[in-house]
């Protein structure tokens, strides 16, 4: 009788030990799931900020201009303007480029759009755009805005700066 009691007690102890081990594994898995969830949540909160910052840094604005200064008027012709004034994401002018297609008799729109794409431009501002230039800009993933007025005002408007 006593021998059976020890076997029963040993079985109960083994069951108890196995239950504790199983409980420990479940607890460990719950902690791991909690940590993974916390890591994913922090990535979801931080990643959009990083993406937005990265997108802002990649902005390069080309404004079709009648002159080489930011106080000049925006040119009415996007493809045949004399100059493109380049601005960064902060609205600061970085360079002035002579338009190589300003005197072109045919195909100035697509040629100018391809030229601006090669320069890394993401936004183009001008008074008017031809349909062929608009199509080429869209195909290159470049946004265009029509604006009448001064170059610096156009850049402020596009960047939503007062």
C-alpha positions in Angstrom: 0.0 0.0 0.0 2.8 2.3 0.9 4.6 1.6 -2.4 1.4 2.6 -4.4 1.2 5.9 -2.4 4.8 6.8 -3.4 4.1 6.0 -7.0 0.9 8.1 -6.9 2.7 10.9 -5.2 5.5 10.7 -7.7 3.0 10.9 -10.6 1.4 13.9 -8.9 4.8 15.5 -8.5 5.6 14.8 -12.2 2.3 16.2 -13.3 2.8 19.2 -11.2 6.4 19.7 -12.6 5.1 19.2 -16.2 2.3 21.7 -15.5 4.9 24.2 -14.1 7.1 23.7 -17.2 4.2 24.2 -19.5 3.0 27.2 -17.6 6.6 28.7 -17.8 6.7 28.1 -21.5 3.3 29.8 -22.0 4.5 32.7 -19.8 7.7 32.9 -21.8 5.8 32.9 -25.1 3.4 35.6 -23.8 6.4 37.7 -22.8 8.0 37.2 -26.2 4.7 38.0 -28.0 4.4 41.1 -25.8 8.0 42.3 -26.7 7.4 41.6 -30.4 4.1 43.5 -30.3 5.8 46.4 -28.5 8.6 46.5 -31.1 6.1 46.4 -34.0 4.1 49.2 -32.4 7.1 51.4 -32.0 8.1 50.8 -35.6 4.6 51.7 -36.8 4.8 55.0 -34.8 8.4 55.9 -35.8 8.4 54.7 -39.5 5.9 57.3 -40.8 7.9 60.1 -39.3 11.1 58.8 -40.9 9.3 58.3 -44.3 7.9 61.8 -44.2 11.3 63.3 -43.3 12.9 61.3 -46.1 10.3 62.4 -48.6 10.7 66.0 -47.6 14.5 65.8 -48.2 14.0 64.4 -51.7 11.9 67.4 -52.9 13.5 69.3 -55.7 11.4 72.1 -57.2 12.1 73.6 -60.7 10.3 76.9 -61.4 10.1 78.1 -65.0 11.4 81.7 -64.8 11.8 84.8 -66.9 15.0 85.8 -65.1 17.7 84.4 -62.8 16.4 85.7 -59.5 13.7 84.5 -57.1 11.9 87.8 -57.4 11.4 87.3 -61.1 8.1 86.3 -62.7 7.1 82.7 -63.3 7.3 82.1 -67.0 4.0 81.5 -68.9 5.7 78.7 -70.9 6.9 75.7 -69.0 8.9 74.2 -71.8 10.2 77.3 -73.5 11.1 79.5 -70.5 14.6 81.0 -70.5 15.6 79.5 -67.1 14.7 76.9 -64.5 15.3 78.0 -60.9 15.9 75.1 -58.6 14.8 75.0 -55.0 15.2 72.5 -52.1 12.6 71.3 -49.6 13.3 74.3 -47.4 12.4 76.8 -50.2 16.0 77.9 -50.7 17.3 78.4 -54.2 20.1 76.0 -55.0 20.9 76.7 -58.7 19.9 78.4 -61.9 19.8 76.3 -65.1 19.6 77.7 -68.6 16.8 75.9 -70.4 18.4 74.0 -73.3 15.0 73.7 -75.1 13.9 77.3 -74.7 14.5 77.9 -78.4 13.3 74.5 -79.7 10.8 74.7 -82.6 9.2 71.3 -81.9 9.0 68.8 -79.1 10.1 71.3 -76.4 7.6 69.9 -73.8 8.7 66.3 -73.7 12.3 67.2 -74.1 12.2 69.7 -71.2 10.3 67.2 -69.0 13.0 64.6 -69.6 15.7 67.1 -68.9 14.1 68.1 -65.6 13.7 64.4 -64.7 17.4 63.9 -65.3 18.1 66.8 -62.9 16.2 65.0 -60.2 13.3 67.4 -60.1 10.1 66.2 -58.3 7.9 69.3 -58.8 7.7 71.8 -61.7 6.0 75.2 -61.5 5.1 77.3 -64.5 2.3 79.6 -65.8 1.1 77.1 -68.4 2.0 73.5 -69.5 1.4 71.9 -72.8 -0.4 68.5 -72.9 2.7 66.6 -74.1 4.8 68.0 -71.3 2.1 67.2 -68.7 2.0 63.6 -70.0 5.8 63.2 -69.9 6.0 64.7 -66.4 3.3 62.3 -65.2 5.1 59.3 -66.7 8.3 60.4 -64.9 6.4 60.8 -61.6 6.8 64.6 -61.5 4.1 66.8 -60.1 3.3 70.1 -61.9 1.6 73.3 -60.6 0.4 76.2 -62.6 1.1 79.6 -61.0 1.0 83.2 -62.0 3.2 85.6 -60.1 6.6 85.7 -58.6 8.9 82.7 -58.3 9.4 83.0 -54.6 5.7 83.2 -54.0 5.1 80.1 -56.1 7.6 78.1 -54.1 6.1 79.3 -50.8 2.6 78.3 -52.0 3.8 74.8 -53.1 5.6 74.2 -49.8 2.6 75.7 -47.8 4.8 78.4 -46.2 3.1 81.7 -45.4 
